[in-house]
């Protein structure tokens, strides 16, 4: 799965996932196909007026190109009432998203797109999906996402921690699956030095003292060409070490406390008040597959109101548990002291969700009751 970079100048957030992941190249007379699933999210506090968003992949038979048959791509959008997503006949390998009747993407809103059934060429390598965004009164922006093309039959995935929350000073245990074959290497990236994990499928990190991101980079070389595929995950640390430039403490202080887990029960929406600063983390996972043609999927939305502003964080899930302990779609919201936090569940498909409050000081995330 490919996410936006931290220094992105684009207004919207684009998440790109392939099916299968990673993409496999064609072999023999029957071409392999792949689908690119794209989630477009508005994390702003105001509606975004999209003029157009173009998604393009290189056309040809080489390692940097994705397909020799760009017309095989089938554009799909979940909201056909307000949006159109069509191939551009003048630019092979390109599809354009445009609004109908001046539609906008509301705060926290998402669009689910797909470029389905793309016939993949036979050359191992790393291609790209180029995203060209044009927003009314905002200008344009271009981003790229890597698309690894591995040899036919090569599989890897299920990169996840045994526990998503560990105590400070404890290690994280990470597992994954992946084929062992000549030309394939696995490298673990984290806060420390890169670690070669080619010969294992289970790895224990050094002791963690703050939230840590891990990336497992898989490189597969065939015929002199290399496909590079990366999987990422995050482990949250309870009571993490504080990292600051300057800090003066005039007395005893406690910065973090143990997390408190909870859920909404049968309620679709509850409101809370934050008695201290902290993080709110959570997940939602569909109890049954939700096809792209059905909408809406189960979603978990957190709205944090403080200082006259609102920040909306939302995730949705169309997939059931893919492996034991799969946390589904995860979110993290930063909550300042005194903020009002509204947590909402939407969607008609049965789902599982859970939340955890990680306070920095002494204080609860206290439910606000009417009356």
Residue pairs with C-beta under 8 A, 6 or more apart in sequence:
1 15
1 16
1 17
1 21
1 231
1 232
2 15
2 16
2 17
2 129
2 145
2 146
2 147
3 13
3 15
3 232
4 10
4 13
4 14
4 15
4 143
5 143
8 141
8 143
9 141
10 131
10 133
10 141
10 143
11 42
11 44
11 48
11 133
11 135
11 138
11 141
12 40
12 41
12 42
12 48
12 50
12 53
12 105
12 133
12 135
13 40
13 41
13 42
13 43
14 38
14 39
14 40
14 41
14 131
14 143
14 145
15 38
15 39
15 41
16 36
16 37
16 38
16 129
16 145
16 147
17 36
17 37
17 38
17 39
18 34
18 35
18 36
18 37
18 147
19 34
19 35
19 37
20 34
20 155
21 157
22 148
22 149
22 150
22 154
22 156
22 218
22 227
22 229
23 32
23 34
23 66
23 120
23 147
23 148
23 149
23 150
24 32
24 34
24 120
24 149
24 150
24 151
24 152
24 153
24 154
25 32
25 120
25 121
25 122
25 123
25 124
25 149
25 150
25 151
25 152
26 32
26 119
26 120
26 121
26 122
26 152
27 122
27 151
27 152
31 69
31 119
31 120
32 119
32 120
32 152
33 72
33 117
33 118
33 119
33 120
34 118
34 120
35 114
35 115
35 116
35 117
35 118
36 55
36 57
36 114
36 115
36 118
36 129
36 147
37 112
37 113
37 114
37 292
38 55
38 112
38 113
38 114
38 115
39 110
39 111
39 112
39 113
40 53
40 97
40 105
40 110
40 111
40 112
40 113
41 108
41 109
41 110
41 314
42 48
42 105
42 106
42 107
42 108
42 109
42 110
43 108
43 312
43 313
44 107
45 107
45 309
45 310
45 311
45 312
46 107
47 104
47 105
47 106
47 107
47 109
48 104
48 105
48 135
48 138
49 99
49 102
49 104
49 135
49 136
49 137
50 97
50 98
50 99
50 103
50 104
50 105
50 133
50 134
50 135
50 136
51 98
51 134
51 135
51 136
52 96
52 97
52 98
52 132
52 134
53 96
53 97
53 131
53 132
53 133
53 134
54 88
54 94
54 95
54 96
54 97
54 130
54 131
54 132
55 94
55 95
55 96
55 97
55 113
55 115
55 129
55 130
55 131
56 91
56 93
56 94
56 95
56 129
56 130
56 132
57 65
57 66
57 67
57 70
57 93
57 94
57 115
57 118
57 127
57 128
57 129
57 130
57 147
58 64
58 65
58 66
58 93
58 127
58 128
59 65
59 66
59 67
59 68
59 70
59 92
59 93
60 68
60 121
61 68
61 121
61 122
61 123
62 121
62 123
62 125
63 123
63 124
63 125
63 126
63 127
63 149
63 225
64 125
64 126
64 127
64 128
65 121
65 123
65 127
66 93
66 118
66 120
66 121
66 127
66 147
66 149
67 73
67 93
67 118
67 119
67 120
67 121
68 119
68 121
69 119
70 87
70 92
70 93
70 94
70 118
71 87
71 92
72 117
72 118
72 119
73 87
73 93
73 95
73 115
73 116
73 117
73 118
74 114
74 115
74 116
74 117
75 85
75 86
75 87
75 95
75 113
75 114
75 115
75 116
76 85
76 113
76 114
76 115
76 116
76 292
77 83
77 84
77 85
77 97
77 111
77 112
77 113
77 114
78 111
78 112
78 113
78 292
78 293
78 295
79 111
79 295
81 100
82 99
82 100
82 101
82 103
83 97
83 98
83 99
83 100
83 103
83 111
84 97
84 98
84 99
84 100
85 95
85 96
85 97
85 113
86 95
86 96
87 94
87 95
88 94
88 95
88 96
95 115
97 111
97 113
105 111
107 310
107 312
108 301
108 303
108 312
108 313
108 314
110 314
110 316
112 292
112 295
112 318
114 292
120 149
121 149
123 149
123 223
123 225
124 149
124 150
124 151
124 220
124 221
124 222
124 223
124 225
124 226
124 227
125 149
125 225
125 226
125 227
126 146
126 147
126 148
126 149
126 226
126 227
126 228
127 146
127 147
127 149
128 144
128 145
128 146
128 147
129 144
129 145
129 147
130 142
130 143
130 144
131 142
131 143
131 144
131 145
132 140
132 141
132 142
133 140
133 141
133 142
133 143
134 140
135 141
146 228
146 230
148 218
148 227
148 228
148 229
149 227
150 156
150 220
150 227
150 229
151 220
151 222
151 227
153 179
154 179
154 181
154 184
154 220
155 177
155 178
155 179
156 176
156 177
156 178
156 179
156 218
156 229
156 231
157 176
157 177
157 178
157 231
158 175
158 176
158 177
158 322
158 323
159 174
159 175
159 176
159 216
159 231
159 232
159 233
160 174
160 175
160 176
160 233
160 323
160 325
160 326
160 327
161 172
161 173
161 174
161 214
161 233
161 235
162 172
162 173
162 174
162 175
162 325
163 172
163 173
163 235
164 234
164 235
164 236
164 327
164 330
165 235
165 236
165 237
165 238
165 259
165 281
165 356
166 172
166 208
166 235
166 236
166 237
166 238
167 237
167 238
167 239
168 208
168 209
168 210
168 237
168 238
168 239
168 240
168 241
169 207
169 208
169 209
170 207
170 208
171 204
171 205
171 206
171 207
171 208
172 204
172 205
172 208
172 212
172 214
172 235
173 202
173 203
173 204
173 205
174 188
174 202
174 203
174 204
174 205
174 214
174 216
174 233
175 201
175 202
175 203
176 186
176 201
176 216
176 231
177 201
178 184
178 186
178 201
178 218
180 198
180 199
181 220
183 220
183 221
183 222
184 198
184 218
184 219
184 220
184 221
185 196
185 198
185 218
185 219
186 196
186 197
186 198
186 216
186 217
186 218
187 194
187 195
187 196
187 197
187 198
187 216
187 217
187 219
188 194
188 195
188 196
188 197
188 203
188 214
188 215
188 216
188 217
189 214
189 215
189 216
189 217
190 205
190 212
190 213
190 214
190 215
191 212
192 206
195 203
197 203
197 216
205 212
205 214
205 235
208 235
208 237
209 237
209 240
209 241
210 237
210 240
210 241
210 243
211 234
211 235
211 236
211 237
211 240
212 234
212 235
212 237
213 232
213 233
213 234
214 232
214 233
214 234
214 235
215 230
215 231
215 232
216 230
216 231
216 232
217 228
217 229
217 230
218 228
218 229
218 230
218 231
219 226
219 227
219 228
219 229
220 226
220 227
220 229
221 227
236 279
236 281
236 332
236 358
238 256
238 258
238 259
238 358
239 255
239 256
239 257
239 258
240 256
242 255
254 361
254 362
255 360
255 361
256 358
256 359
256 360
256 361
257 359
257 361
257 362
259 356
259 357
259 358
259 359
260 356
260 357
260 359
260 364
260 365
261 354
261 355
261 356
261 357
262 354
262 355
262 356
262 357
263 353
263 354
263 355
264 270
264 343
264 345
264 353
264 355
267 345
268 344
268 345
268 346
269 342
269 343
269 344
269 345
270 342
270 343
270 367
271 340
271 341
271 342
271 343
271 367
271 368
272 340
272 341
272 342
272 343
272 365
272 366
272 367
272 368
273 338
273 339
273 340
273 341
273 365
273 366
273 368
274 335
274 336
274 337
274 338
274 339
274 340
274 341
274 363
274 365
274 366
275 337
275 359
275 362
275 363
275 364
275 365
275 366
276 337
276 359
276 360
276 361
276 362
276 363
277 335
277 336
277 337
277 359
277 360
277 361
278 335
278 357
278 358
278 359
278 360
278 361
278 363
278 365
279 332
279 333
279 334
279 335
279 357
279 358
280 302
280 304
280 332
280 333
280 335
280 341
280 355
280 356
280 357
280 358
280 365
281 330
281 331
281 332
281 333
281 355
281 356
281 358
282 300
282 302
282 330
282 331
282 343
282 353
282 354
282 355
282 356
283 300
283 315
283 327
283 328
283 329
283 330
283 331
283 353
283 354
284 298
284 299
284 300
284 315
284 316
284 317
284 328
284 329
284 345
284 351
284 352
284 353
285 298
285 317
285 319
285 320
285 321
285 326
285 327
285 328
285 329
285 351
285 352
285 353
286 297
286 298
286 317
286 318
286 319
286 320
286 328
286 349
286 350
286 351
287 320
287 349
287 350
287 351
287 352
288 320
288 349
288 350
289 318
289 319
289 320
290 297
290 298
290 317
290 318
290 319
290 347
290 349
291 318
292 318
294 349
296 316
296 346
296 347
296 348
297 316
297 317
297 318
297 347
297 349
298 316
298 317
298 345
298 346
298 347
298 349
298 350
298 351
298 353
299 314
299 315
299 316
299 317
299 344
299 345
299 346
299 347
300 314
300 315
300 316
300 329
300 331
300 343
300 344
300 345
300 353
301 312
301 313
301 314
301 343
301 344
301 345
301 346
302 312
302 313
302 314
302 331
302 333
302 341
302 342
302 343
302 344
303 310
303 311
303 312
303 341
303 342
303 343
303 344
304 310
304 311
304 312
304 313
304 333
304 334
304 335
304 336
304 339
304 340
304 341
305 339
305 340
305 341
305 342
306 336
306 338
306 339
306 340
307 336
311 333
311 334
313 331
313 332
313 333
314 331
315 329
315 330
315 331
316 329
316 347
317 328
317 329
317 351
319 328
321 328
328 352
333 341
335 341
335 365
337 361
337 363
340 368
341 365
343 355
345 351
345 353
357 364
357 365
359 365
